[in-house]
Amino acid sequence: MDCTVSNVLFSPLKVGELDLPHRIVMAPLTRNRADQSGYATDPMVNYYSQRATAALIISESTPVSPQGVGYPFTPWIYSEEHAAAWGRVTRSVHAGGGRMFAQLQHCGRISHPTLQLLGEPPVAPSAIRPGGQAVTYLGMQDFQTPRALETDEVPSIVAQFVRGARMAFLAGFDGVEVHGANGYIIDQFLRDGSNQRTDEYGGSIRNRMRLLNDILDAVSEVWPVGRIGVRLTPENSYNSMSDSDPQGHFEYIVGQLSGRGLAYIHVLEGDMLSTARKVNYQALRARFKGTYLANNGYTFERASAAVREGTVDLVAFGVPFLANPDLVRRFREALPLNEADRNTFYSGGETGYTDYPFV
Ligand code: PHB
């Protein structure tokens, strides 16, 4: 523990199979700096290794298959070549003393035919078109109505996650985060605004959770369960998501996850598009006997108080980590933070990526 700040945010924590030196996690952040074939690039090696003092880095979303791609220039975790490209990142993070999970992603309906290999419509639990526009190589394009998966196709989604999990293992990650959040395919199954299926993957919350459970069962054959995290967003309306009973449904989901011995659940609290809160996160957390990683707009002060009061175990910082490679030091020594430049979040190139200054 540092003598300048006696703060529980800097106390170590055993998380699943990992020993974390403190509680400040780097949140997954889409940055679109891969190449067009989905390979991690040199600037990505630099960007992540600059941030190796995080307790844990959670990678940006990594599509597990061509079908799972939803944005340009995202780094895939699909082939051995993709794993090799990511391996340069993980080696560099480890050399800096860090730990890194791969966030396994399938975007489902948040994609566009021009991002799909054969120009086909993206797939989803139900043929419900999200509002708004997809980001494509041809600029912004209206979302299109996705194709509802046939019942016998759903296991292929599980297989895509398993393949991604294997590639993440080959790539030298320390674990994986299954992306069950933010309106992508698992979340599309979980929430009833996007899942109107009448087979065993729809209807009751038990059925809507089946895909996530099947993915976790299968990914647990690849990774020790103490190296698997799950991200959830009970009430985020981003990507046209809604649910008729977020509190009840997510208390069920979290309760079911509790028995698995996962490394953590990672909960984006609230709604990225509004400050209103409908969900009681402490009631949710009470259902989970394991590490609770919280995210969404936490400041150093709020995070310190939450860890001190025991309402969270770990806090993931997004924008502050993006703009401050040495965020942990700045927090520890109460130093001022760099401002983030929103214009370069997704712009490609090294400006606003690897050039934020260290103290
Ligand atoms: C995004 O690129 O907008 C994005 C990706 C993954 C998320 C959230 C947002 O979980």
Boltz pocket constraint, residues with backbone or C-beta under 6 A from the ligand:
constraints:
  - pocket:
      binder: B
      contacts: [[A, 30], [A, 61], [A, 71], [A, 181], [A, 182]]
      max_distance: 6.0
